[in-house]
Amino acid sequence: MSEFDLKIKEFIEELGGFAETAERTLAEIEKDLLGNKEKFSVFFERMVAIRGTAQQLNLPAVAQIAKLGEEISVKARTAETRPQIRKCVGSLWDALTTIKYLLEHYTEKTTEEQDILVHRLEATLKAMGGARPSVDASEIDQLLKQRR
C-alpha cells in the first residue's frame, strides 16, 4: 500500500467521526427546522475540515463538494422559511453521502451522477443568494503589501 493510500485510509477513518457528527446534526435540525438552524454551524465546521484535508491530498472533487457544503451551511443559518431550510438539509445530506462515497472510491473517475449533484448543490446555493465573497492568494498578497 502506497503512502498516498495510507493517507486516504486515515482520512476515511477521520471522516467517519466527522460524518457521524454531521449526520447527527442534520437529524437534529430536521426535528425542528426553524428552532435548530443555528446547528448548521457544526456542519459548516465539518465541511471546512474535510475540504482542507481533501485539498492537501489533492482530491479536488471532494474539496469542491465540501466547499459547496460549507456555503450552503452558512446560507441555511440565515434561511427564513421551512422550505428553504428543508432544501438545504436535503442538499447537505446529498453532499455528505457523496463525499463519503468519493473517498471510499477515490481511484474511480468522476461520474455523471457526481456532476449532477454538483449542479444541484450550486443551484441550491444560487437560490439561497449565492456564495460568500472570496479572496484569492494574489488579492491577499496585494492587501498585505498595501498594509505595510
C-alpha atoms as an extended CHARMM CRD file, in Angstrom:
* protein
*
       148  EXT
         1         1  MET       CA              0.0000000000        0.0000000000        0.0000000000  PROA      1               0.0000000000
         2         2  SER       CA              1.4340000000        3.3810000000       -1.0280000000  PROA      2               0.0000000000
         3         3  GLU       CA              1.8740000000        6.3250000000        1.3130000000  PROA      3               0.0000000000
         4         4  PHE       CA             -0.9510000000        8.1040000000       -0.5120000000  PROA      4               0.0000000000
         5         5  ASP       CA             -3.2580000000        5.1240000000        0.0060000000  PROA      5               0.0000000000
         6         6  LEU       CA             -2.3900000000        5.1420000000        3.7140000000  PROA      6               0.0000000000
         7         7  LYS       CA             -3.2030000000        8.8540000000        3.9560000000  PROA      7               0.0000000000
         8         8  ILE       CA             -6.5240000000        8.2880000000        2.1940000000  PROA      8               0.0000000000
         9         9  LYS       CA             -7.3030000000        5.4280000000        4.5720000000  PROA      9               0.0000000000
        10        10  GLU       CA             -6.5410000000        7.6930000000        7.5690000000  PROA      10              0.0000000000
        11        11  PHE       CA             -8.7240000000       10.4100000000        6.0670000000  PROA      11              0.0000000000
        12        12  ILE       CA            -11.5950000000        7.9740000000        5.5730000000  PROA      12              0.0000000000
        13        13  GLU       CA            -11.2890000000        6.8670000000        9.2040000000  PROA      13              0.0000000000
        14        14  GLU       CA            -11.2020000000       10.5050000000       10.3410000000  PROA      14              0.0000000000
        15        15  LEU       CA            -14.1800000000       11.2630000000        8.1180000000  PROA      15              0.0000000000
        16        16  GLY       CA            -16.1390000000        8.5880000000        9.9580000000  PROA      16              0.0000000000
        17        17  GLY       CA            -16.1400000000       10.7910000000       13.0620000000  PROA      17              0.0000000000
        18        18  PHE       CA            -16.8540000000       13.9250000000       11.0690000000  PROA      18              0.0000000000
        19        19  ALA       CA            -19.6570000000       12.2320000000        9.1870000000  PROA      19              0.0000000000
        20        20  GLU       CA            -21.2210000000       10.8320000000       12.3410000000  PROA      20              0.0000000000
        21        21  THR       CA            -21.3140000000       14.3030000000       13.8940000000  PROA      21              0.0000000000
        22        22  ALA       CA            -22.6440000000       15.8600000000       10.6670000000  PROA      22              0.0000000000
        23        23  GLU       CA            -25.3480000000       13.1870000000       10.2970000000  PROA      23              0.0000000000
        24        24  ARG       CA            -26.4310000000       13.6090000000       13.9130000000  PROA      24              0.0000000000
        25        25  THR       CA            -26.5250000000       17.3820000000       13.4370000000  PROA      25              0.0000000000
        26        26  LEU       CA            -28.6590000000       17.1600000000       10.3000000000  PROA      26              0.0000000000
        27        27  ALA       CA            -31.0360000000       14.7670000000       12.0610000000  PROA      27              0.0000000000
        28        28  GLU       CA            -31.4040000000       17.2610000000       14.9470000000  PROA      28              0.0000000000
        29        29  ILE       CA            -32.0830000000       20.0960000000       12.5140000000  PROA      29              0.0000000000
        30        30  GLU       CA            -34.7570000000       18.0220000000       10.7730000000  PROA      30              0.0000000000
        31        31  LYS       CA            -36.6020000000       17.6280000000       14.0930000000  PROA      31              0.0000000000
        32        32  ASP       CA            -37.1100000000       21.4110000000       14.3760000000  PROA      32              0.0000000000
        33        33  LEU       CA            -36.1390000000       23.1800000000       11.1580000000  PROA      33              0.0000000000
        34        34  LEU       CA            -36.5630000000       26.7480000000       12.4010000000  PROA      34              0.0000000000
        35        35  GLY       CA            -35.5320000000       26.1480000000       16.0010000000  PROA      35              0.0000000000
        36        36  ASN       CA            -32.3090000000       24.2730000000       15.2750000000  PROA      36              0.0000000000
        37        37  LYS       CA            -30.9480000000       26.1060000000       12.2520000000  PROA      37              0.0000000000
        38        38  GLU       CA            -28.0350000000       27.5120000000       14.2930000000  PROA      38              0.0000000000
        39        39  LYS       CA            -26.7070000000       23.9320000000       14.3330000000  PROA      39              0.0000000000
        40        40  PHE       CA            -25.7320000000       24.3240000000       10.6920000000  PROA      40              0.0000000000
        41        41  SER       CA            -22.5330000000       25.8490000000       12.1020000000  PROA      41              0.0000000000
        42        42  VAL       CA            -21.4860000000       22.3580000000       13.2690000000  PROA      42              0.0000000000
        43        43  PHE       CA            -21.9510000000       21.0240000000        9.7370000000  PROA      43              0.0000000000
        44        44  PHE       CA            -20.0190000000       24.0220000000        8.3810000000  PROA      44              0.0000000000
        45        45  GLU       CA            -17.0530000000       23.2330000000       10.6360000000  PROA      45              0.0000000000
        46        46  ARG       CA            -17.0170000000       19.6100000000        9.4710000000  PROA      46              0.0000000000
        47        47  MET       CA            -17.0640000000       20.6540000000        5.8190000000  PROA      47              0.0000000000
        48        48  VAL       CA            -14.1650000000       23.0740000000        6.3800000000  PROA      48              0.0000000000
        49        49  ALA       CA            -12.0920000000       20.2670000000        7.8910000000  PROA      49              0.0000000000
        50        50  ILE       CA            -12.9850000000       17.8590000000        5.0970000000  PROA      50              0.0000000000
        51        51  ARG       CA            -12.2220000000       20.4210000000        2.3980000000  PROA      51              0.0000000000
        52        52  GLY       CA             -8.8440000000       21.2720000000        3.9060000000  PROA      52              0.0000000000
        53        53  THR       CA             -7.7530000000       17.6580000000        4.1090000000  PROA      53              0.0000000000
        54        54  ALA       CA             -9.0880000000       16.9140000000        0.6230000000  PROA      54              0.0000000000
        55        55  GLN       CA             -7.0710000000       19.8250000000       -0.7800000000  PROA      55              0.0000000000
        56        56  GLN       CA             -3.9280000000       18.5710000000        0.9700000000  PROA      56              0.0000000000
        57        57  LEU       CA             -4.4710000000       15.1090000000       -0.5400000000  PROA      57              0.0000000000
        58        58  ASN       CA             -5.2370000000       16.5630000000       -3.9810000000  PROA      58              0.0000000000
        59        59  LEU       CA             -8.8070000000       15.2840000000       -4.0860000000  PROA      59              0.0000000000
        60        60  PRO       CA            -10.4370000000       18.1930000000       -5.9290000000  PROA      60              0.0000000000
        61        61  ALA       CA            -13.8760000000       16.5760000000       -6.3560000000  PROA      61              0.0000000000
        62        62  VAL       CA            -14.1760000000       16.0170000000       -2.5980000000  PROA      62              0.0000000000
        63        63  ALA       CA            -12.9000000000       19.5300000000       -1.8760000000  PROA      63              0.0000000000
        64        64  GLN       CA            -15.3860000000       21.0650000000       -4.3340000000  PROA      64              0.0000000000
        65        65  ILE       CA            -18.3710000000       19.3140000000       -2.7710000000  PROA      65              0.0000000000
        66        66  ALA       CA            -17.1920000000       20.1480000000        0.7500000000  PROA      66              0.0000000000
        67        67  LYS       CA            -16.8380000000       23.8190000000       -0.2790000000  PROA      67              0.0000000000
        68        68  LEU       CA            -20.4150000000       23.8300000000       -1.5770000000  PROA      68              0.0000000000
        69        69  GLY       CA            -21.4910000000       22.1790000000        1.6850000000  PROA      69              0.0000000000
        70        70  GLU       CA            -19.7650000000       24.9500000000        3.6290000000  PROA      70              0.0000000000
        71        71  GLU       CA            -21.5180000000       27.6590000000        1.6590000000  PROA      71              0.0000000000
        72        72  ILE       CA            -24.9500000000       26.0370000000        1.8960000000  PROA      72              0.0000000000
        73        73  SER       CA            -24.4650000000       25.6310000000        5.6580000000  PROA      73              0.0000000000
        74        74  VAL       CA            -23.7420000000       29.3330000000        6.0220000000  PROA      74              0.0000000000
        75        75  LYS       CA            -26.8170000000       30.2920000000        3.9880000000  PROA      75              0.0000000000
        76        76  ALA       CA            -29.0260000000       27.7990000000        5.8440000000  PROA      76              0.0000000000
        77        77  ARG       CA            -28.3380000000       29.5040000000        9.1800000000  PROA      77              0.0000000000
        78        78  THR       CA            -29.9950000000       32.6670000000        7.8740000000  PROA      78              0.0000000000
        79        79  ALA       CA            -32.8170000000       30.9730000000        5.9450000000  PROA      79              0.0000000000
        80        80  GLU       CA            -36.2120000000       32.3020000000        6.9200000000  PROA      80              0.0000000000
        81        81  THR       CA            -38.6150000000       29.5970000000        5.8030000000  PROA      81              0.0000000000
        82        82  ARG       CA            -39.0450000000       25.9040000000        6.4850000000  PROA      82              0.0000000000
        83        83  PRO       CA            -38.9150000000       25.0100000000        2.7520000000  PROA      83              0.0000000000
        84        84  GLN       CA            -35.5760000000       26.8380000000        2.3800000000  PROA      84              0.0000000000
        85        85  ILE       CA            -34.1260000000       25.0480000000        5.3900000000  PROA      85              0.0000000000
        86        86  ARG       CA            -35.5250000000       21.6970000000        4.2160000000  PROA      86              0.0000000000
        87        87  LYS       CA            -33.8850000000       22.2330000000        0.7990000000  PROA      87              0.0000000000
        88        88  CYS       CA            -30.5580000000       22.9790000000        2.4850000000  PROA      88              0.0000000000
        89        89  VAL       CA            -30.8020000000       19.9200000000        4.7150000000  PROA      89              0.0000000000
        90        90  GLY       CA            -31.5220000000       17.6910000000        1.7120000000  PROA      90              0.0000000000
        91        91  SER       CA            -28.6010000000       19.1670000000       -0.1980000000  PROA      91              0.0000000000
        92        92  LEU       CA            -26.2610000000       18.6860000000        2.7440000000  PROA      92              0.0000000000
        93        93  TRP       CA            -27.3180000000       15.0400000000        3.1570000000  PROA      93              0.0000000000
        94        94  ASP       CA            -26.5020000000       14.5530000000       -0.5430000000  PROA      94              0.0000000000
        95        95  ALA       CA            -23.1390000000       16.3090000000       -0.1690000000  PROA      95              0.0000000000
        96        96  LEU       CA            -22.1390000000       14.2400000000        2.8430000000  PROA      96              0.0000000000
        97        97  THR       CA            -23.1950000000       10.9530000000        1.2410000000  PROA      97              0.0000000000
        98        98  THR       CA            -21.3070000000       11.7940000000       -1.9500000000  PROA      98              0.0000000000
        99        99  ILE       CA            -18.1520000000       12.8060000000       -0.0800000000  PROA      99              0.0000000000
       100       100  LYS       CA            -18.1760000000        9.5140000000        1.7940000000  PROA      100             0.0000000000
       101       101  TYR       CA            -18.6530000000        7.5980000000       -1.4640000000  PROA      101             0.0000000000
       102       102  LEU       CA            -15.8900000000        9.5130000000       -3.2770000000  PROA      102             0.0000000000
       103       103  LEU       CA            -13.4160000000        8.8400000000       -0.5050000000  PROA      103             0.0000000000
       104       104  GLU       CA            -14.1880000000        5.1550000000       -0.4150000000  PROA      104             0.0000000000
       105       105  HSD       CA            -13.8330000000        5.0020000000       -4.2360000000  PROA      105             0.0000000000
       106       106  TYR       CA            -11.1260000000        7.6260000000       -4.7650000000  PROA      106             0.0000000000
       107       107  THR       CA             -9.4770000000        5.6990000000       -7.5950000000  PROA      107             0.0000000000
       108       108  GLU       CA            -12.5960000000        5.8330000000       -9.7620000000  PROA      108             0.0000000000
       109       109  LYS       CA            -13.2270000000        8.5770000000      -12.3160000000  PROA      109             0.0000000000
       110       110  THR       CA            -15.6930000000       11.3960000000      -11.8200000000  PROA      110             0.0000000000
       111       111  THR       CA            -19.1660000000       10.2370000000      -12.7090000000  PROA      111             0.0000000000
       112       112  GLU       CA            -22.1070000000       11.8680000000      -14.4120000000  PROA      112             0.0000000000
       113       113  GLU       CA            -24.0770000000       11.4570000000      -11.1620000000  PROA      113             0.0000000000
       114       114  GLN       CA            -21.4280000000       13.4470000000       -9.3230000000  PROA      114             0.0000000000
       115       115  ASP       CA            -21.6310000000       16.2180000000      -11.9080000000  PROA      115             0.0000000000
       116       116  ILE       CA            -25.4130000000       16.2840000000      -11.4920000000  PROA      116             0.0000000000
       117       117  LEU       CA            -25.0240000000       16.5540000000       -7.7050000000  PROA      117             0.0000000000
       118       118  VAL       CA            -22.5700000000       19.4470000000       -8.0150000000  PROA      118             0.0000000000
       119       119  HSD       CA            -25.0050000000       21.2050000000      -10.3440000000  PROA      119             0.0000000000
       120       120  ARG       CA            -27.8570000000       20.6920000000       -7.8270000000  PROA      120             0.0000000000
       121       121  LEU       CA            -25.7160000000       21.9760000000       -4.9440000000  PROA      121             0.0000000000
       122       122  GLU       CA            -24.7470000000       25.0260000000       -6.9810000000  PROA      122             0.0000000000
       123       123  ALA       CA            -28.4260000000       25.6270000000       -7.8370000000  PROA      123             0.0000000000
       124       124  THR       CA            -29.3760000000       25.4070000000       -4.1490000000  PROA      124             0.0000000000
       125       125  LEU       CA            -26.6370000000       27.8500000000       -3.2550000000  PROA      125             0.0000000000
       126       126  LYS       CA            -27.7070000000       30.2440000000       -6.0090000000  PROA      126             0.0000000000
       127       127  ALA       CA            -31.3260000000       30.0650000000       -4.8230000000  PROA      127             0.0000000000
       128       128  MET       CA            -30.1040000000       30.9950000000       -1.3290000000  PROA      128             0.0000000000
       129       129  GLY       CA            -28.3120000000       34.1090000000       -2.6050000000  PROA      129             0.0000000000
       130       130  GLY       CA            -25.0200000000       32.6640000000       -3.8170000000  PROA      130             0.0000000000
       131       131  ALA       CA            -21.6740000000       32.0280000000       -2.1980000000  PROA      131             0.0000000000
       132       132  ARG       CA            -19.9530000000       34.4410000000        0.1160000000  PROA      132             0.0000000000
       133       133  PRO       CA            -17.3710000000       36.7150000000       -1.4870000000  PROA      133             0.0000000000
       134       134  SER       CA            -13.9340000000       35.1200000000       -1.5420000000  PROA      134             0.0000000000
       135       135  VAL       CA            -10.3930000000       36.3790000000       -1.8680000000  PROA      135             0.0000000000
       136       136  ASP       CA             -7.6480000000       34.5400000000       -3.7480000000  PROA      136             0.0000000000
       137       137  ALA       CA             -3.9590000000       34.3870000000       -2.8280000000  PROA      137             0.0000000000
       138       138  SER       CA             -2.9240000000       37.2350000000       -5.1530000000  PROA      138             0.0000000000
       139       139  GLU       CA             -5.5490000000       39.5350000000       -3.6230000000  PROA      139             0.0000000000
       140       140  ILE       CA             -4.3080000000       38.6540000000       -0.1290000000  PROA      140             0.0000000000
       141       141  ASP       CA             -0.7270000000       39.4520000000       -1.1770000000  PROA      141             0.0000000000
       142       142  GLN       CA             -1.8600000000       42.7770000000       -2.6040000000  PROA      142             0.0000000000
       143       143  LEU       CA             -3.7350000000       43.6640000000        0.5910000000  PROA      143             0.0000000000
       144       144  LEU       CA             -0.7200000000       42.7760000000        2.7190000000  PROA      144             0.0000000000
       145       145  LYS       CA              1.5690000000       44.9240000000        0.5580000000  PROA      145             0.0000000000
       146       146  GLN       CA             -0.8090000000       47.8850000000        0.9020000000  PROA      146             0.0000000000
       147       147  ARG       CA             -0.8550000000       47.4480000000        4.6500000000  PROA      147             0.0000000000
       148       148  ARG       CA              2.9280000000       47.7860000000        5.0050000000  PROA      148             0.0000000000
